[in-house]
Amino acid sequence: MPCVLMFSIAEPTLLLIVVEPSLLYVTYDGAEIVPVVGS
C-alpha cells in the first residue's frame, strides 16, 4: 500500500515536471506573438 501511495504522489509531480516546461514554452511563445498582433 505505501508503494501505491508513493506512486500516486510521485506521478502528478512527474507530470508537472514534464508538462510545466511545455506550458512555459507555449506561454513564452504566445508572449512573443501577442505584442506583434497587438501593435
CHARMM-style PDB file with segment names, atoms N, HN, CA, C and O in Angstrom:
ATOM      1  N   MET     1       0.815  -1.216   0.000  1.00  0.00      PROA
ATOM      2  CA  MET     1       0.000   0.000   0.000  1.00  0.00      PROA
ATOM      3  C   MET     1       0.852   1.271   0.000  1.00  0.00      PROA
ATOM      4  O   MET     1       0.564   2.187  -0.770  1.00  0.00      PROA
ATOM      5  N   PRO     2       1.881   1.356   0.830  1.00  0.00      PROA
ATOM      6  CA  PRO     2       2.733   2.559   0.797  1.00  0.00      PROA
ATOM      7  C   PRO     2       3.307   2.813  -0.601  1.00  0.00      PROA
ATOM      8  O   PRO     2       3.488   3.959  -1.011  1.00  0.00      PROA
ATOM      9  N   CYS     3       3.586   1.741  -1.311  1.00  0.00      PROA
ATOM     10  HN  CYS     3       3.439   0.809  -0.978  1.00  0.00      PROA
ATOM     11  CA  CYS     3       4.144   1.870  -2.656  1.00  0.00      PROA
ATOM     12  C   CYS     3       3.149   2.592  -3.572  1.00  0.00      PROA
ATOM     13  O   CYS     3       3.525   3.474  -4.343  1.00  0.00      PROA
ATOM     14  N   VAL     4       1.890   2.205  -3.474  1.00  0.00      PROA
ATOM     15  HN  VAL     4       1.584   1.488  -2.848  1.00  0.00      PROA
ATOM     16  CA  VAL     4       0.848   2.828  -4.290  1.00  0.00      PROA
ATOM     17  C   VAL     4       0.690   4.287  -3.896  1.00  0.00      PROA
ATOM     18  O   VAL     4       0.503   5.153  -4.751  1.00  0.00      PROA
ATOM     19  N   LEU     5       0.764   4.554  -2.598  1.00  0.00      PROA
ATOM     20  HN  LEU     5       0.915   3.851  -1.904  1.00  0.00      PROA
ATOM     21  CA  LEU     5       0.630   5.921  -2.103  1.00  0.00      PROA
ATOM     22  C   LEU     5       1.759   6.783  -2.645  1.00  0.00      PROA
ATOM     23  O   LEU     5       1.533   7.903  -3.103  1.00  0.00      PROA
ATOM     24  N   MET     6       2.975   6.255  -2.590  1.00  0.00      PROA
ATOM     25  HN  MET     6       3.159   5.346  -2.217  1.00  0.00      PROA
ATOM     26  CA  MET     6       4.134   6.994  -3.104  1.00  0.00      PROA
ATOM     27  C   MET     6       3.975   7.261  -4.594  1.00  0.00      PROA
ATOM     28  O   MET     6       4.300   8.343  -5.081  1.00  0.00      PROA
ATOM     29  N   PHE     7       3.472   6.263  -5.311  1.00  0.00      PROA
ATOM     30  HN  PHE     7       3.207   5.384  -4.915  1.00  0.00      PROA
ATOM     31  CA  PHE     7       3.303   6.413  -6.753  1.00  0.00      PROA
ATOM     32  C   PHE     7       2.264   7.485  -7.064  1.00  0.00      PROA
ATOM     33  O   PHE     7       2.439   8.290  -7.979  1.00  0.00      PROA
ATOM     34  N   SER     8       1.168   7.486  -6.283  1.00  0.00      PROA
ATOM     35  HN  SER     8       1.026   6.832  -5.539  1.00  0.00      PROA
ATOM     36  CA  SER     8       0.098   8.455  -6.531  1.00  0.00      PROA
ATOM     37  C   SER     8       0.565   9.867  -6.222  1.00  0.00      PROA
ATOM     38  O   SER     8       0.018  10.834  -6.753  1.00  0.00      PROA
ATOM     39  N   ILE     9       1.580   9.993  -5.363  1.00  0.00      PROA
ATOM     40  HN  ILE     9       2.024   9.207  -4.932  1.00  0.00      PROA
ATOM     41  CA  ILE     9       2.152  11.310  -5.066  1.00  0.00      PROA
ATOM     42  C   ILE     9       3.202  11.667  -6.121  1.00  0.00      PROA
ATOM     43  O   ILE     9       3.306  12.823  -6.532  1.00  0.00      PROA
ATOM     44  N   ALA    10       3.969  10.684  -6.552  1.00  0.00      PROA
ATOM     45  HN  ALA    10       3.884   9.745  -6.218  1.00  0.00      PROA
ATOM     46  CA  ALA    10       5.084  10.934  -7.468  1.00  0.00      PROA
ATOM     47  C   ALA    10       4.593  11.198  -8.890  1.00  0.00      PROA
ATOM     48  O   ALA    10       5.187  11.996  -9.616  1.00  0.00      PROA
ATOM     49  N   GLU    11       3.519  10.535  -9.286  1.00  0.00      PROA
ATOM     50  HN  GLU    11       3.036   9.887  -8.697  1.00  0.00      PROA
ATOM     51  CA  GLU    11       3.079  10.657 -10.682  1.00  0.00      PROA
ATOM     52  C   GLU    11       2.664  12.083 -11.037  1.00  0.00      PROA
ATOM     53  O   GLU    11       3.128  12.601 -12.053  1.00  0.00      PROA
ATOM     54  N   PRO    12       1.812  12.742 -10.249  1.00  0.00      PROA
ATOM     55  CA  PRO    12       1.469  14.135 -10.574  1.00  0.00      PROA
ATOM     56  C   PRO    12       2.697  15.034 -10.601  1.00  0.00      PROA
ATOM     57  O   PRO    12       2.774  15.970 -11.398  1.00  0.00      PROA
ATOM     58  N   THR    13       3.662  14.744  -9.722  1.00  0.00      PROA
ATOM     59  HN  THR    13       3.600  13.984  -9.075  1.00  0.00      PROA
ATOM     60  CA  THR    13       4.888  15.544  -9.688  1.00  0.00      PROA
ATOM     61  C   THR    13       5.665  15.365 -10.986  1.00  0.00      PROA
ATOM     62  O   THR    13       6.143  16.335 -11.575  1.00  0.00      PROA
ATOM     63  N   LEU    14       5.787  14.120 -11.423  1.00  0.00      PROA
ATOM     64  HN  LEU    14       5.399  13.332 -10.945  1.00  0.00      PROA
ATOM     65  CA  LEU    14       6.480  13.851 -12.687  1.00  0.00      PROA
ATOM     66  C   LEU    14       5.739  14.504 -13.843  1.00  0.00      PROA
ATOM     67  O   LEU    14       6.350  15.072 -14.749  1.00  0.00      PROA
ATOM     68  N   LEU    15       4.414  14.416 -13.799  1.00  0.00      PROA
ATOM     69  HN  LEU    15       3.918  13.955 -13.064  1.00  0.00      PROA
ATOM     70  CA  LEU    15       3.595  15.021 -14.842  1.00  0.00      PROA
ATOM     71  C   LEU    15       3.844  16.517 -14.901  1.00  0.00      PROA
ATOM     72  O   LEU    15       3.956  17.097 -15.981  1.00  0.00      PROA
ATOM     73  N   LEU    16       3.930  17.146 -13.713  1.00  0.00      PROA
ATOM     74  HN  LEU    16       3.839  16.674 -12.836  1.00  0.00      PROA
ATOM     75  CA  LEU    16       4.199  18.581 -13.638  1.00  0.00      PROA
ATOM     76  C   LEU    16       5.545  18.902 -14.252  1.00  0.00      PROA
ATOM     77  O   LEU    16       5.686  19.865 -15.005  1.00  0.00      PROA
ATOM     78  N   ILE    17       6.546  18.073 -13.918  1.00  0.00      PROA
ATOM     79  HN  ILE    17       6.431  17.290 -13.306  1.00  0.00      PROA
ATOM     80  CA  ILE    17       7.903  18.309 -14.417  1.00  0.00      PROA
ATOM     81  C   ILE    17       7.925  18.214 -15.947  1.00  0.00      PROA
ATOM     82  O   ILE    17       8.675  18.928 -16.612  1.00  0.00      PROA
ATOM     83  N   VAL    18       7.094  17.325 -16.490  1.00  0.00      PROA
ATOM     84  HN  VAL    18       6.485  16.745 -15.950  1.00  0.00      PROA
ATOM     85  CA  VAL    18       7.069  17.141 -17.944  1.00  0.00      PROA
ATOM     86  C   VAL    18       6.225  18.220 -18.616  1.00  0.00      PROA
ATOM     87  O   VAL    18       6.604  18.746 -19.663  1.00  0.00      PROA
ATOM     88  N   VAL    19       5.078  18.550 -18.015  1.00  0.00      PROA
ATOM     89  HN  VAL    19       4.770  18.123 -17.165  1.00  0.00      PROA
ATOM     90  CA  VAL    19       4.124  19.457 -18.660  1.00  0.00      PROA
ATOM     91  C   VAL    19       4.508  20.914 -18.463  1.00  0.00      PROA
ATOM     92  O   VAL    19       4.328  21.733 -19.364  1.00  0.00      PROA
ATOM     93  N   GLU    20       5.040  21.243 -17.282  1.00  0.00      PROA
ATOM     94  HN  GLU    20       5.187  20.577 -16.550  1.00  0.00      PROA
ATOM     95  CA  GLU    20       5.355  22.638 -16.949  1.00  0.00      PROA
ATOM     96  C   GLU    20       6.244  23.310 -17.997  1.00  0.00      PROA
ATOM     97  O   GLU    20       5.910  24.404 -18.452  1.00  0.00      PROA
ATOM     98  N   PRO    21       7.365  22.696 -18.398  1.00  0.00      PROA
ATOM     99  CA  PRO    21       8.222  23.351 -19.395  1.00  0.00      PROA
ATOM    100  C   PRO    21       7.491  23.624 -20.709  1.00  0.00      PROA
ATOM    101  O   PRO    21       7.705  24.669 -21.325  1.00  0.00      PROA
ATOM    102  N   SER    22       6.638  22.710 -21.144  1.00  0.00      PROA
ATOM    103  HN  SER    22       6.464  21.861 -20.644  1.00  0.00      PROA
ATOM    104  CA  SER    22       5.931  22.933 -22.400  1.00  0.00      PROA
ATOM    105  C   SER    22       4.896  24.036 -22.234  1.00  0.00      PROA
ATOM    106  O   SER    22       4.650  24.799 -23.167  1.00  0.00      PROA
ATOM    107  N   LEU    23       4.281  24.129 -21.039  1.00  0.00      PROA
ATOM    108  HN  LEU    23       4.481  23.509 -20.280  1.00  0.00      PROA
ATOM    109  CA  LEU    23       3.349  25.226 -20.775  1.00  0.00      PROA
ATOM    110  C   LEU    23       4.092  26.548 -20.777  1.00  0.00      PROA
ATOM    111  O   LEU    23       3.630  27.534 -21.352  1.00  0.00      PROA
ATOM    112  N   LEU    24       5.255  26.558 -20.124  1.00  0.00      PROA
ATOM    113  HN  LEU    24       5.630  25.757 -19.658  1.00  0.00      PROA
ATOM    114  CA  LEU    24       6.063  27.774 -20.086  1.00  0.00      PROA
ATOM    115  C   LEU    24       6.487  28.164 -21.498  1.00  0.00      PROA
ATOM    116  O   LEU    24       6.502  29.344 -21.848  1.00  0.00      PROA
ATOM    117  N   TYR    25       6.830  27.169 -22.300  1.00  0.00      PROA
ATOM    118  HN  TYR    25       6.818  26.211 -22.016  1.00  0.00      PROA
ATOM    119  CA  TYR    25       7.257  27.437 -23.674  1.00  0.00      PROA
ATOM    120  C   TYR    25       6.108  28.032 -24.484  1.00  0.00      PROA
ATOM    121  O   TYR    25       6.293  28.979 -25.249  1.00  0.00      PROA
ATOM    122  N   VAL    26       4.923  27.461 -24.302  1.00  0.00      PROA
ATOM    123  HN  VAL    26       4.773  26.692 -23.680  1.00  0.00      PROA
ATOM    124  CA  VAL    26       3.748  27.959 -25.023  1.00  0.00      PROA
ATOM    125  C   VAL    26       3.431  29.377 -24.575  1.00  0.00      PROA
ATOM    126  O   VAL    26       3.110  30.235 -25.397  1.00  0.00      PROA
ATOM    127  N   THR    27       3.521  29.628 -23.264  1.00  0.00      PROA
ATOM    128  HN  THR    27       3.782  28.931 -22.596  1.00  0.00      PROA
ATOM    129  CA  THR    27       3.253  30.963 -22.727  1.00  0.00      PROA
ATOM    130  C   THR    27       4.267  31.949 -23.284  1.00  0.00      PROA
ATOM    131  O   THR    27       3.907  33.053 -23.692  1.00  0.00      PROA
ATOM    132  N   TYR    28       5.536  31.551 -23.302  1.00  0.00      PROA
ATOM    133  HN  TYR    28       5.829  30.654 -22.971  1.00  0.00      PROA
ATOM    134  CA  TYR    28       6.598  32.417 -23.818  1.00  0.00      PROA
ATOM    135  C   TYR    28       6.385  32.671 -25.310  1.00  0.00      PROA
ATOM    136  O   TYR    28       6.551  33.790 -25.797  1.00  0.00      PROA
ATOM    137  N   ASP    29       6.015  31.615 -26.016  1.00  0.00      PROA
ATOM    138  HN  ASP    29       5.880  30.706 -25.620  1.00  0.00      PROA
ATOM    139  CA  ASP    29       5.767  31.719 -27.446  1.00  0.00      PROA
ATOM    140  C   ASP    29       4.614  32.681 -27.704  1.00  0.00      PROA
ATOM    141  O   ASP    29       4.668  33.499 -28.623  1.00  0.00      PROA
ATOM    142  N   GLY    30       3.562  32.572 -26.878  1.00  0.00      PROA
ATOM    143  HN  GLY    30       3.518  31.908 -26.132  1.00  0.00      PROA
ATOM    144  CA  GLY    30       2.415  33.461 -27.003  1.00  0.00      PROA
ATOM    145  C   GLY    30       2.811  34.895 -26.717  1.00  0.00      PROA
ATOM    146  O   GLY    30       2.358  35.817 -27.395  1.00  0.00      PROA
ATOM    147  N   ALA    31       3.661  35.088 -25.708  1.00  0.00      PROA
ATOM    148  HN  ALA    31       4.029  34.340 -25.156  1.00  0.00      PROA
ATOM    149  CA  ALA    31       4.105  36.430 -25.328  1.00  0.00      PROA
ATOM    150  C   ALA    31       4.913  37.053 -26.464  1.00  0.00      PROA
ATOM    151  O   ALA    31       4.919  38.272 -26.636  1.00  0.00      PROA
ATOM    152  N   GLU    32       5.589  36.212 -27.230  1.00  0.00      PROA
ATOM    153  HN  GLU    32       5.584  35.222 -27.090  1.00  0.00      PROA
ATOM    154  CA  GLU    32       6.361  36.702 -28.371  1.00  0.00      PROA
ATOM    155  C   GLU    32       5.422  37.177 -29.479  1.00  0.00      PROA
ATOM    156  O   GLU    32       5.695  38.167 -30.159  1.00  0.00      PROA
ATOM    157  N   ILE    33       4.319  36.462 -29.649  1.00  0.00      PROA
ATOM    158  HN  ILE    33       4.097  35.658 -29.098  1.00  0.00      PROA
ATOM    159  CA  ILE    33       3.438  36.712 -30.791  1.00  0.00      PROA
ATOM    160  C   ILE    33       2.417  37.809 -30.478  1.00  0.00      PROA
ATOM    161  O   ILE    33       2.148  38.664 -31.321  1.00  0.00      PROA
ATOM    162  N   VAL    34       1.847  37.788 -29.270  1.00  0.00      PROA
ATOM    163  HN  VAL    34       2.065  37.093 -28.584  1.00  0.00      PROA
ATOM    164  CA  VAL    34       0.737  38.686 -28.923  1.00  0.00      PROA
ATOM    165  C   VAL    34       1.080  40.166 -29.096  1.00  0.00      PROA
ATOM    166  O   VAL    34       0.281  40.900 -29.679  1.00  0.00      PROA
ATOM    167  N   PRO    35       2.247  40.640 -28.609  1.00  0.00      PROA
ATOM    168  CA  PRO    35       2.556  42.066 -28.783  1.00  0.00      PROA
ATOM    169  C   PRO    35       2.616  42.465 -30.263  1.00  0.00      PROA
ATOM    170  O   PRO    35       2.243  43.582 -30.620  1.00  0.00      PROA
ATOM    171  N   VAL    36       3.078  41.569 -31.105  1.00  0.00      PROA
ATOM    172  HN  VAL    36       3.381  40.661 -30.815  1.00  0.00      PROA
ATOM    173  CA  VAL    36       3.162  41.863 -32.535  1.00  0.00      PROA
ATOM    174  C   VAL    36       1.759  42.034 -33.107  1.00  0.00      PROA
ATOM    175  O   VAL    36       1.506  42.937 -33.905  1.00  0.00      PROA
ATOM    176  N   VAL    37       0.843  41.147 -32.683  1.00  0.00      PROA
ATOM    177  HN  VAL    37       1.049  40.414 -32.035  1.00  0.00      PROA
ATOM    178  CA  VAL    37      -0.542  41.227 -33.151  1.00  0.00      PROA
ATOM    179  C   VAL    37      -1.201  42.475 -32.575  1.00  0.00      PROA
ATOM    180  O   VAL    37      -1.990  43.134 -33.253  1.00  0.00      PROA
ATOM    181  N   GLY    38      -0.874  42.804 -31.304  1.00  0.00      PROA
ATOM    182  HN  GLY    38      -0.233  42.269 -30.754  1.00  0.00      PROA
ATOM    183  CA  GLY    38      -1.469  43.959 -30.636  1.00  0.00      PROA
ATOM    184  C   GLY    38      -1.098  45.262 -31.317  1.00  0.00      PROA
ATOM    185  O   GLY    38      -1.927  46.164 -31.442  1.00  0.00      PROA
ATOM    186  N   SER    39       0.139  45.361 -31.754  1.00  0.00      PROA
ATOM    187  HN  SER    39       0.813  44.629 -31.652  1.00  0.00      PROA
ATOM    188  CA  SER    39       0.586  46.590 -32.406  1.00  0.00      PROA
ATOM    189  C   SER    39       0.237  46.494 -33.895  1.00  0.00      PROA
ATOM    190  OT1 SER    39       0.519  47.420 -34.655  1.00  0.00      PROA
TER     191      SER     39
END
